Amino acid sequence: MKKIALLIVFAGILILSAQPVWSRCAPLIREGRGLLGKAKLAKADEDKAKGLLDEAQKFLDAGNHVDGVKKANEALDLLKKK
């Protein structure tokens, strides 16, 4: 019985530790879209950043938040360098 309770507690901690990835995905995409409108980029860089944000949105819609955050961060890095 103690093993089952310990397993439930461990599973709960694991689930709660993954939650921050879920909450970061959409705000990062929103931030990227906001910067995309304000940033003065070359057309190629603008298209690349827009493509990365679109990919991040697709990952978010599919429930793959880890890859969505990665793509959104790539786009933000590109947008913030300029």
C-alpha positions in Angstrom: 0.0 0.0 0.0 2.8 2.4 0.8 4.4 1.7 -2.6 1.2 2.6 -4.4 0.9 5.8 -2.4 4.5 6.7 -3.1 4.0 6.0 -6.8 1.0 8.3 -6.9 2.9 11.1 -5.2 5.8 10.6 -7.6 3.5 10.7 -10.6 1.9 13.9 -9.3 5.2 15.6 -8.8 6.3 14.6 -12.3 3.1 16.0 -13.8 3.4 19.3 -12.0 7.0 19.7 -13.0 6.1 19.5 -16.7 3.4 22.2 -16.4 5.6 25.2 -17.0 6.3 24.1 -20.6 2.5 24.1 -21.2 2.1 27.7 -19.9 5.1 29.1 -21.9 4.2 28.0 -25.4 1.3 30.4 -26.3 2.8 33.5 -24.7 6.1 33.0 -26.6 4.2 32.7 -29.9 2.2 35.9 -29.1 5.4 37.7 -28.2 7.0 36.6 -31.4 4.1 37.8 -33.5 4.2 41.2 -31.7 7.9 41.6 -32.4 7.4 40.5 -36.0 5.1 43.5 -36.6 7.6 45.9 -35.0 10.9 44.6 -36.1 12.7 46.0 -39.1 14.0 42.9 -40.8 15.2 41.9 -44.2 12.4 40.1 -46.1 14.2 36.7 -45.9 14.6 37.0 -42.1 11.0 38.1 -41.7 9.8 35.1 -43.7 12.0 32.7 -41.7 10.7 34.1 -38.4 7.1 33.9 -39.6 7.7 30.3 -40.7 9.1 29.4 -37.3 6.2 31.0 -35.5 3.8 29.1 -37.7 5.5 25.8 -37.0 5.4 26.6 -33.3 1.7 27.2 -33.5 1.2 23.9 -35.3 3.1 22.1 -32.6 1.0 23.9 -30.0 -2.2 22.9 -31.7 -1.0 19.3 -31.9 -0.2 19.3 -28.2 3.6 19.1 -28.7 4.6 22.0 -26.4 8.3 21.2 -26.1 8.9 21.5 -29.8 6.6 24.5 -29.9 8.7 26.3 -27.3 11.9 25.4 -29.2 10.5 26.9 -32.5 9.1 29.9 -30.8 12.5 30.6 -29.1 14.3 30.2 -32.4 12.0 32.8 -33.9 12.5 35.1 -30.9 16.2 34.8 -31.1 16.1 35.8 -34.8 13.8 38.7 -34.1 15.7 40.0 -31.1 19.1 40.0 -32.9 18.0 42.7 -35.2 
